[in-house]
Structures are given as structure tokens and as C-alpha cells.
Amino acid sequence: MYLTFIAYLIINIIMDITEYIRICLVKKKISISQLAEMTEQSQPNLSTKLKRNNFYTNELEKIANAMNCRLEVRFVDKDSNQEL
């Protein structure tokens, strides 16, 4: 299943997954080339996925692991702001 939804973050900001990955890369001081190597894919392939904002769940898990993070996917009700 593709994750092409917009993630509702804990800090109540809506952003797409690519934007969030890029922010994490900056915080972790990791380049896209380094992330591609760490996730065993070519840099052009990863760049294409980032551009299209298209990832499988297992790809996001690899990215999270490469950045020493845990992937958490949540559904949060927009009206009540409560996690479902």
C-alpha cells in the first residue's frame, strides 16, 4: 500500500511525508546521497521517490531505521484532534 496521505504531526502541523523526511535529514545532518546508501538504493531512485512523495511502508521503515528513528503511522481526527 502506498502512503500518499498527508501526515498529521503531533505538533499540529500538516505536511507531506517528503517534507518531513527532508526536515529529519537536516536535523540528523544526513544527505540524500547518504540516506540512499544507508537504505541500499541509488540516489536518483530515492530522489524520484521524494519528488513523487510515494513510499511503501517498508521503505519508510528503512528510512526511519537509517536515521535511527522509529516509524509511527497515526490517524488523528481533524475535528477532535484525538488519535483514533
C-alpha positions, -999 to 999 in steps of 0.1 A, spaced: 0 0 0 14 34 -9 15 61 18 4 91 -2 -16 107 26 -7 139 44 6 131 79 -9 150 108 20 156 132 20 158 169 28 195 168 -4 201 149 12 210 116 2 192 84 30 184 60 36 157 34 60 128 41 87 140 18 89 174 36 90 156 69 118 133 57 138 163 45 134 181 78 146 149 96 176 147 73 186 182 82 182 176 119 202 144 116 228 160 93 223 133 67 224 140 29 201 124 4 231 105 -10 240 92 24 204 82 30 202 64 -3 233 44 5 220 36 40 188 23 25 205 3 -2 192 22 -32 205 46 -58 205 83 -51 184 90 -83 159 64 -72 154 79 -38 153 114 -53 125 103 -76 105 88 -47 110 121 -27 98 141 -57 67 120 -62 60 117 -25 54 79 -30 66 54 -5 57 19 6 55 14 44 86 -9 43 106 19 26 96 44 53 107 18 79 141 16 62 144 54 61 134 56 98 159 29 108 187 46 87 180 78 107 179 59 140 142 67 144 110 47 149 83 50 123 48 57 138 18 60 115 -12 75 132 -47 85 122 -58 117 141 -93 130 139 -91 165 125 -121 178 144 -114 165 178 -76 162 174 -78 128 190 -58 98 178 -81 71 165 
